[in-house]
Amino acid sequence: MRIAIIGGHGQIALALTGVLTGRGDRVLSVIRNPEHAGDVKTAGGEPVVLDLEQGGRDELVSALRGVDAVVFAAGAGPGSGPKRKYTVDRDGSVLLADAAEQAGVGRFVQISTMGAGQPAAGGDESWVAYIDAKTQAENDLRGRALDWTILRPGSLTNEAATGRVRLAESVPAGRIPRSDVAGVLAELVISGAGTGRVLELIGGETPIPDAVAAI
């Protein structure tokens, strides 16, 4: 398969690139900073420099021609203010969905977060904006004629992958290594499992292929 990852320099995205290219898939990694191209290449991806916050829909559509699936992995990051939560986490996803439809890409997997879909329970202004932006991005995707899946991981860690998770439409709050999120994303993209569903993900006891097959 030929898969495009938007936000290709993020930790989950780089891990996902490694998993996919290790399976023989071709990965197109859309990044904002050209200095990150080397890391993308090291992971096995093909970097495309494109800033979603500056528009570039036509360029994105062109880049997506011939792509089988897209993964929205972009995020404003923990140090950003409320405004960028909307311009990246919401508007970036909307732009990608528009471009995917126009380019004829059917499969769309969106990385969201546990807590989306309802008002933020406490937190500062940036956290509230983040949850709201993710919720709006999810709602936009639900109305699309795409084979979409929304994945809401729990609290992310940099611990070593376990290869075992808990994946369902509703799970308790919990933690999960970023590498295990990447493993689940790869299975979802390749298999097409979970189409039209919102799934929550934390660490667990079920091997990733079995957890994805079970949904």
Secondary structure, DSSP 8 states (H G I E B T S, - for coil): -EEEEESTTSHHHHHHHHHHHHTT-EEEEEES-GGGHHHHHHHT-EEEE--GGG--HHHHHHHHTT-SEEEE-----TT--HHHIIIIIIHHHHHHHHHHHHHT--EEEEE--TTTTS---S--HHHHHHHHHHHHHHHHHHTSSSEEEEEEE-EEE-S---SEEEEESS--S-EEEHHHHHHHHHHHHHH-TTTTEEEEEEE-SEEHHHHHHH-
